[in-house]
């Protein structure tokens, strides 16, 4: 008798799948945006070097910004964003904004199209996407203020006002957008985690109920069946067969209590398993016809114990009857038929609380994806058909 199968392991709970995707987007996009902006700004900055642009200062600044953009992108993609990384980017941009009078030619400053204007916009957007509003909004305000100071010092108050307003709008809109997205996705992740938790608990409860039902089947088919036979007077006195049956019941109880490893589920010979069933009921004459057949071990266990339960019912409810056990298979299903020539019964009249047919046979077969059919009528014997839709 096999031990009760251990409950299947429920799936792990995923904490924040949506949040993880959002973080990936808010890491990859700012990193690539900063890298692209740094490379393009370097090319644009070097293309216009008319006075008052100081080439001796412009070249090292552009080289440093290009190197920073490369390191910024690599660091973010490998390790994610940290407050220190964002703060450093804001600080570098603020310093460059203050140097607008000597880094940007007056002719390209108006229209918010200078390379430093693009750099400032990129920085405030990235700051909102990679930090919390408590820190990112002040960072955006700092870049806005330094850009306004730099352009005003360069003698272009119109550009100072225009792009400062643009930077403020970019700071506010990006901060609101990222805040709303993070809150919405946080709610979605919490709802998903709760669903996962409830699913896990349901699977655990279902596995526990199935384990309990399996133990009840084992007890019904052994100890309770033996006691029923004694109560019905089927055992007249001391009997070697009865002693062997009691010993088998004891082995079953030990197996039920065993919490050791569960046997593997590789293919086993079902005909060999079924051939041992009549030996467990020596008082019942059984004719056996078994075709060679291999099925998974769990399926073999279910079919074998369902067959034993069916033959035990013959011993209990049809004393003196003869039974037959037949195993066949084709390309569609494995079929086991247990028939007897006893008095028979009307299956529709079996009380709902009766455990044998409902759990020991039908319930056990259902656990492995099979089914059981009971055909009987008063005076016509009983035939139980066990079917498992296996192939091979």
JOFEN-V403726 format. One record per pair of residues at least 24 apart in sequence whose C-alpha atoms are under 10 Angstrom apart, sorted by sequence separation. I is the first residue (numbers start at 1). J is the second residue. If there is no record, write none. Layout:
I,J  I,J
//
This chain:
38,62  39,63  41,65  42,66  65,89  68,92  96,120  120,144  143,167  144,168  222,246  225,249  269,293  270,294  271,295  273,297  314,338  318,342  319,343  361,385  362,386  38,63  41,66  94,119  143,168  223,248  224,249  268,293  269,294  270,295  286,311  314,339  317,342  318,343  361,386  39,65  40,66  93,119  94,120  120,146  141,167  222,248  223,249  267,293  268,294  269,295  270,296  274,300  314,340  317,343  318,344  38,65  39,66  65,92  93,120  120,147  140,167  141,168  144,171  222,249  223,250  267,294  268,295  269,296  270,297  273,300  274,301  277,304  281,308  284,311  310,337  311,338  314,341  315,342  317,344  347,374  357,384  38,66  39,67  64,92  65,93  93,121  140,168  143,171  221,249  222,250  266,294  267,295  268,296  269,297  272,300  273,301  276,304  277,305  280,308  284,312  310,338  311,339  314,342  317,345  346,374  347,375  348,376  37,66  38,67  93,122  94,123  140,169  222,251  223,252  266,295  267,296  268,297  270,299  271,300  274,303  275,304  278,307  307,336  310,339  311,340  314,343  346,375  347,376  348,377  35,65  36,66  38,68  39,69  90,120  93,123  117,147  140,170  141,171  219,249  222,252  223,253  265,295  266,296  267,297  268,298  270,300  273,303  274,304  277,307  278,308  281,311  284,314  285,315  306,336  307,337  308,338  310,340  314,344  345,375  346,376  347,377  35,66  38,69  39,70  65,96  92,123  93,124  116,147  137,168  140,171  141,172  218,249  221,252  222,253  265,296  266,297  267,298  268,299  269,300  270,301  273,304  274,305  277,308  280,311  281,312  284,315  303,334  307,338  344,375  345,376  346,377  347,378  34,66  35,67  37,69  38,70  91,123  139,171  140,172  248,280  264,296  265,297  266,298  267,299  268,300  272,304  273,305  276,308  277,309  280,312  283,315  303,335  304,336  306,338  344,376  345,377  346,378  35,68  36,69  90,123  138,171  219,252  264,297  265,298  267,300  268,301  270,303  271,304  274,307  278,311  303,336  343,376  344,377  345,378  346,379  34,68  35,69  36,70  62,96  89,123  90,124  117,151  137,171  218,252  219,253  245,279  263,297  264,298  265,299  270,304  274,308  277,311  278,312  281,315  293,327  342,376  343,377  344,378  345,379  34,69  35,70  61,96  89,124  136,171  137,172  140,175  218,253  245,280  263,298  265,300  277,312  284,319  285,320  286,321  287,322  288,323  289,324  290,325  291,326  292,327  293,328  335,370  337,372  339,374  343,378  344,379  345,380  347,382  33,69  34,70  35,71  90,126  244,280  245,281  283,319  284,320  285,321  286,322  287,323  288,324  289,325  290,326  291,327  292,328  293,329  334,370  335,371  336,372  337,373  338,374  339,375  340,376  342,378  343,379  344,380  345,381  346,382  32,69  35,72  36,73  86,123  89,126  90,127  137,174  215,252  218,255  219,256  244,281  245,282  283,320  284,321  285,322  286,323  287,324  288,325  289,326  290,327  291,328  292,329  293,330  333,370  335,372  337,374  339,376  342,379  343,380  344,381  345,382  31,69  32,70  34,72  35,73  61,99  86,124  89,127  133,171  136,174  137,175  215,253  218,256  241,279  242,280  244,282  284,322  285,323  286,324  287,325  288,326  289,327  290,328  291,329  341,379  342,380  343,381  344,382  31,70  34,73  35,74  133,172  136,175  241,280  242,281  284,323  285,324  286,325  287,326  288,327  289,328  290,329  295,334  341,380  342,381  343,382  344,383  31,71  32,72  33,73  86,126  87,127  215,255  216,256  241,281  242,282  294,334  340,380  341,381  342,382  31,72  32,73  58,99  62,103  86,127  110,151  133,174  215,256  241,282  242,283  293,334  340,381  341,382  30,72  31,73  32,74  57,99  61,103  85,127  86,128  109,151  117,159  121,163  125,167  128,170  129,171  133,175  214,256  215,257  240,282  241,283  339,381  340,382  341,383  30,73  31,74  120,163  121,164  124,167  128,171  132,175  133,176  313,356  339,382  340,383  29,73  31,75  32,76  58,102  59,103  83,127  86,130  87,131  120,164  123,167  124,168  127,171  128,172  131,175  312,356  313,357  338,382  339,383  340,384  28,73  31,76  32,77  57,102  58,103  85,130  86,131  94,139  98,143  106,151  109,154  118,163  121,166  122,167  125,170  126,171  128,173  129,174  130,175  133,178  211,256  278,323  338,383  339,384  27,73  30,76  31,77  53,99  57,103  58,104  90,136  94,140  97,143  100,146  109,155  110,156  113,159  117,163  121,167  124,170  125,171  128,174  129,175  132,178  133,179  278,324  290,336  310,356  337,383  338,384  339,385  30,77  53,100  54,101  55,102  83,130  96,143  97,144  98,145  99,146  100,147  104,151  109,156  110,157  111,158  112,159  117,164  120,167  121,168  124,171  125,172  127,174  128,175  129,176  131,178  132,179  278,325  289,336  309,356  310,357  337,384  338,385  28,76  29,77  53,101  54,102  55,103  81,129  82,130  83,131  87,135  91,139  94,142  95,143  97,145  98,146  99,147  100,148  101,149  102,150  106,154  110,158  111,159  112,160  122,170  123,171  124,172  125,173  126,174  127,175  128,176  129,177  130,178  235,283  277,325  289,337  309,357  336,384  337,385  338,386  27,76  28,77  31,80  52,101  53,102  54,103  81,130  82,131  83,132  86,135  87,136  90,139  93,142  94,143  97,146  98,147  100,149  101,150  105,154  106,155  110,159  117,166  121,170  125,174  126,175  128,177  129,178  234,283  336,385  337,386  27,77  28,78  31,81  51,101  52,102  53,103  54,104  80,130  81,131  86,136  89,139  90,140  93,143  94,144  96,146  97,147  98,148  99,149  100,150  101,151  104,154  106,156  109,159  110,160  112,162  113,163  117,167  121,171  124,174  125,175  128,178  129,179  275,325  288,338  306,356  309,359  310,360  335,385  336,386  337,387  27,78  30,81  51,102  52,103  53,104  54,105  91,142  92,143  94,145  95,146  96,147  97,148  98,149  99,150  100,151  101,152  103,154  109,160  111,162  112,163  124,175  128,179  274,325  287,338  306,357  309,360  310,361  335,386  336,387  27,79  28,80  51,103  52,104  53,105  83,135  87,139  90,142  91,143  94,146  95,147  97,149  98,150  99,151  100,152  101,153  102,154  110,162  111,163  112,164  274,326  286,338  287,339  308,360  309,361  334,386  335,387  336,388  24,77  27,80  49,102  50,103  51,104  52,105  53,106  83,136  86,139  90,143  93,146  94,147  97,150  98,151  100,153  101,154  110,163  274,327  286,339  306,359  307,360  308,361  333,386  334,387  335,388  26,80  27,81  49,103  50,104  51,105  52,106  93,147  96,150  97,151  98,152  99,153  100,154  101,155  112,166  286,340  306,360  307,361  333,387  334,388  335,389  26,81  34,89  48,103  49,104  50,105  51,106  95,150  98,153  99,154  101,156  271,326  305,360  306,361  332,387  333,388  334,389  335,390  24,80  48,104  49,105  50,106  94,150  98,154  271,327  305,361  306,362  332,388  333,389  334,390  23,80  46,103  48,105  50,107  270,327  271,328  306,363  332,389  333,390  334,391  23,81  45,103  46,104  302,360  303,361  306,364  323,381  327,385  329,387  331,389  332,390  333,391  334,392  45,104  48,107  302,361  305,364  306,365  322,381  323,382  324,383  325,384  326,385  327,386  328,387  329,388  330,389  331,390  332,391  333,392  45,105  48,108  305,365  321,381  323,383  329,389  330,390  331,391  332,392  302,363  303,364  329,390  330,391  331,392  274,336  302,364  303,365  329,391  330,392  301,364  302,365  318,381  329,392  270,334  301,365  302,366  310,374  318,382  271,336  299,364  302,367  303,368  299,365  302,368  306,372  301,368  303,370  314,381  299,367  300,368  302,370  303,371  314,382  45,114  298,367  299,368  303,372  44,114  45,115  298,368  299,369  44,115  45,116  299,370  43,115  44,116  296,368  310,382  41,114  42,115  310,383  311,384  41,115  42,116  310,384  40,115  41,116  310,385  41,117  38,115  41,118  307,384  37,115  40,118  41,119  306,384  307,385  37,116  40,119  307,386  38,118  306,386  37,118  38,119  234,315  37,119  234,316  229,312  233,316  234,317  303,386  37,121  38,122  221,305  225,309  229,313  232,316  302,386  303,387  34,119  37,122  221,306  231,316  232,317  234,319  303,388  36,122  37,123  222,308  226,312  229,315  230,316  234,320  302,388  218,305  221,308  222,309  225,312  229,316  232,319  34,122  217,305  221,309  225,313  228,316  229,317  300,388  33,122  34,123  217,306  220,309  221,310  226,315  227,316  228,317  299,388  33,123  222,312  225,315  226,316  229,319  34,125  218,309  221,312  225,316  299,390  30,122  33,125  34,126  217,309  221,313  30,123  33,126  295,388  296,390  30,125  31,126  295,390  30,126  294,390  295,391  29,126  30,127  294,391  295,392  30,128  294,392  27,126  30,129  31,130  293,392  26,126  29,129  30,130  26,128  27,129  52,154  26,129  27,130  25,129  26,130  26,131  23,129  23,130  225,356  221,355  220,355  221,356  220,356  217,355  216,355  217,356  220,359  221,360  220,360  221,361  217,358  219,360  217,359  218,360  216,359  217,360  216,360  217,361  214,359  213,359  214,360  217,363  213,360  217,364  214,363  213,363  214,364  213,364  26,178  210,363  214,367  210,364  22,178  210,367  22,181  23,182  22,182  19,181  19,182  22,185  18,182  19,183  21,185  19,184  20,185  18,184  19,185  18,185  19,186  17,185  18,186  19,187  16,185  17,186  18,187  19,188  20,189  16,186  18,188  19,189  16,187  17,188  18,189  16,188  17,189  18,190  16,189  15,189  16,190  18,192  14,189  15,190  16,191  17,192  16,192  17,193  15,192  16,193  14,192  15,193  13,192  14,193  15,194  13,193  14,194  13,194  15,196  13,195  14,196  13,196  14,197  12,196  13,197  11,196  12,197  13,198  10,196  11,197  13,199  10,197  13,200  11,199  12,200  10,199  11,200  10,200  9,200  10,201  10,202  11,203  10,203  9,203  10,204  8,203  9,204  7,203  8,204  7,204  10,207  7,205  8,206  9,207  7,206  8,207  7,207  8,208  6,207  7,208  5,207  6,208  7,209  7,210  6,210  7,211  5,210  6,211  4,210  5,211  4,211  4,212  4,213  5,214  4,214  5,215  3,214  4,215  3,215  4,218  3,218  2,218  1,218  1,248  1,249  2,251  3,252  1,251  2,252  3,253  1,252  3,254  4,255  5,256  1,253  3,255  4,256  1,254  2,255  3,256  4,257  6,259  1,255  2,256  3,257  4,258  5,259  6,260  1,256  3,258  4,259  5,260  6,261  2,258  3,259  4,260  5,261  6,262  3,260  5,262  3,261  4,262  5,263  3,262  2,262  3,263  2,263  5,298  2,297  2,298  3,301  2,301  1,301  2,302  1,304  2,305  1,305
//
